[in-house]
Amino acid sequence: MAENIHPIFDKILNTQQKEELLKQKSLVIWMVGLSGSGKSTVARGLENKLHEEGYLTSLLDGDNLRTGLNNNLGFSEEDRTENIRRAAEASKLLAANGVITICSLISPTEKIRKMAADIIGDKYCEVFIDCPLEECEKRDVKGLYAKARRGEIKSFTGIDSPFEAPQNPHVRLATAEEPVEDSLSKLLEYILPKIKLSKN
């Protein structure tokens, strides 16, 4: 099969040309954290802030991806890895077209996050939405922790499936300790210089 695949990457418009058209530099903002940590809230807030500033973005949320692109995947270790691989490949394509891409995915292990970073390359920006398990359970926005505690959901991250906190994220946001607006301000301070297209 591989012998019949003929990529045309060298014949299509490149990322720099797309970025110049959009007047922005692309970036993949990969938000990592437990369910209920605030990933989707921060992601939506960031998308709105960037839109107001005139930036073109795309938001890839884990739950949304599982209704379409990844709707044939379950929650086994293999399927979780494939879930992240597909999201990373989709993000890479968007970034190659100049789009600032915001990903909201639990991404529970260092191995999975390294895979995503390796796929995306130097456009990868890891943001750790750092919220203690106790606080996430207290919020339990989707009622998932309660179901996991009752044994109705198996292999739930943080309960009976591990979550390895990122050791060296580009940005760490302590969502249990600060208001969303403060988290967004901190994130924007880091991101805006990276997506602003130089006039040189």
C-alpha positions in Angstrom: 0.0 0.0 0.0 2.8 2.4 0.9 4.2 2.1 -2.6 1.0 3.6 -4.0 1.0 6.7 -1.8 2.6 9.8 -3.4 2.5 12.9 -1.1 2.4 16.3 -2.8 3.5 18.4 0.1 6.2 20.0 -2.0 3.7 21.1 -4.6 1.1 22.8 -2.4 1.2 26.3 -0.9 3.4 26.3 2.2 2.6 27.4 5.8 4.3 30.8 5.5 2.2 31.7 2.5 -1.0 30.8 4.4 0.2 32.7 7.5 0.9 35.8 5.4 -2.6 35.6 3.9 -4.2 35.3 7.4 -1.8 37.8 8.9 -1.0 35.5 11.8 1.4 32.7 12.8 -0.1 29.4 13.4 0.2 27.5 16.7 -1.3 24.4 18.3 -2.4 25.1 21.9 -2.7 21.7 23.5 -4.7 21.9 26.7 -4.1 19.0 29.1 -6.0 18.2 32.4 -8.4 16.1 34.2 -12.1 16.0 33.3 -13.7 19.0 35.1 -10.4 20.9 35.4 -11.6 23.7 33.2 -10.1 22.8 29.9 -13.2 23.5 27.8 -14.0 26.7 29.7 -10.5 28.1 29.1 -10.4 26.8 25.5 -13.7 28.6 24.7 -12.6 31.7 26.5 -9.3 31.8 24.6 -11.1 31.2 21.3 -13.4 34.1 21.9 -10.5 36.4 23.0 -8.5 35.6 19.9 -11.5 36.0 17.6 -12.1 39.5 19.1 -8.4 40.3 18.3 -9.0 39.2 14.7 -7.3 35.8 14.7 -8.6 32.8 12.9 -8.9 29.8 15.2 -10.2 26.3 15.3 -11.2 24.5 18.6 -10.9 20.8 18.7 -12.6 19.5 21.9 -12.3 15.8 22.9 -16.0 15.2 23.2 -16.7 16.9 19.9 -14.1 14.8 18.1 -15.6 11.6 19.6 -18.9 12.5 17.9 -17.3 12.6 14.4 -13.7 11.9 13.5 -13.2 9.6 16.5 -16.7 8.1 16.9 -15.4 4.6 16.3 -13.0 4.7 19.2 -13.6 3.5 22.8 -11.6 4.1 25.9 -9.1 1.3 25.9 -5.4 2.3 26.1 -5.1 1.6 22.3 -8.2 3.7 21.4 -7.1 6.6 23.7 -3.7 6.6 22.0 -5.4 6.6 18.5 -7.8 9.4 19.7 -4.8 11.6 20.5 -2.9 10.6 17.3 -5.8 11.6 15.1 -6.3 14.9 17.0 -2.6 15.7 16.6 -2.6 14.9 12.9 -5.7 17.1 12.4 -4.1 19.9 14.4 -0.9 19.6 12.3 -3.0 20.0 9.1 -4.8 23.1 10.5 -1.5 24.6 11.7 0.1 24.0 8.2 -2.8 26.1 6.8 -2.1 29.0 9.2 -4.8 28.3 11.6 -4.3 28.8 15.4 -5.6 25.5 16.8 -6.9 25.0 20.3 -7.1 21.4 21.5 -8.9 20.4 24.7 -8.0 16.8 25.5 -7.2 15.0 28.7 -4.0 13.5 27.2 -3.3 11.6 30.4 0.2 10.3 30.0 3.6 11.7 29.1 3.9 9.1 26.4 0.7 10.2 24.7 1.6 13.9 25.0 5.1 13.2 23.5 3.5 11.5 20.6 1.3 14.6 20.0 4.3 16.9 20.3 6.3 14.8 17.9 3.5 14.8 15.3 2.9 18.5 15.6 6.5 19.6 15.8 7.6 23.2 16.8 4.0 24.5 16.6 3.1 22.5 19.7 2.4 24.5 22.9 1.4 22.5 26.0 -0.9 24.1 28.5 -1.5 22.3 31.8 -4.9 23.0 33.3 -3.9 22.1 36.8 -6.8 21.4 39.1 -6.7 18.8 41.9 -8.7 15.7 41.5 -10.8 16.6 44.7 -11.9 19.9 43.1 -12.7 18.2 39.8 -14.8 15.7 41.6 -16.5 18.4 43.5 -17.5 20.2 40.3 -18.3 16.9 38.5 -19.9 19.0 35.7 -20.9 15.9 33.6 -21.6 13.6 36.5 -18.8 11.3 35.3 -16.9 11.0 38.6 -20.0 9.8 40.4 -20.6 7.2 37.8 -16.9 6.1 37.9 -17.0 5.8 41.7 -20.1 3.6 41.4 -18.3 1.4 38.9 -20.5 2.4 36.0 -17.6 3.8 34.0 -14.4 1.8 33.8 -10.9 3.1 33.2 -11.9 6.6 34.1 -8.9 9.0 34.2 -8.0 10.0 37.8 -10.1 7.2 39.4 -9.0 3.8 38.0 -6.8 5.0 35.1 -3.7 7.1 35.7 -3.2 10.8 35.0 0.5 11.9 34.8 0.8 15.6 35.4 3.0 17.4 32.9 6.4 18.2 34.3 7.4 20.9 31.9 4.4 22.5 30.2 4.8 25.8 28.4 2.1 27.3 30.6 0.5 26.1 33.8 -2.9 27.4 34.8 -4.1 26.8 38.4 -7.9 26.9 37.7 -8.8 26.0 41.3 -6.9 29.0 42.6 -7.6 31.8 40.2 -10.6 33.1 38.2 -11.0 32.1 34.5 -10.2 35.7 33.4 -6.8 35.6 35.3 -6.0 32.2 33.6 -6.9 33.7 30.2 -4.8 36.8 30.8 -1.8 34.6 31.7 -2.3 32.4 28.7 -2.7 35.3 26.3 0.4 36.9 27.6 2.3 33.8 26.5 0.5 33.1 23.2 0.1 36.6 21.6 3.8 37.2 20.9 4.0 33.7 19.2 1.1 34.2 16.8 1.7 37.8 15.9 3.1 37.9 12.3 6.3 39.9 12.1 6.2 42.8 9.5 9.9 42.3 8.6 
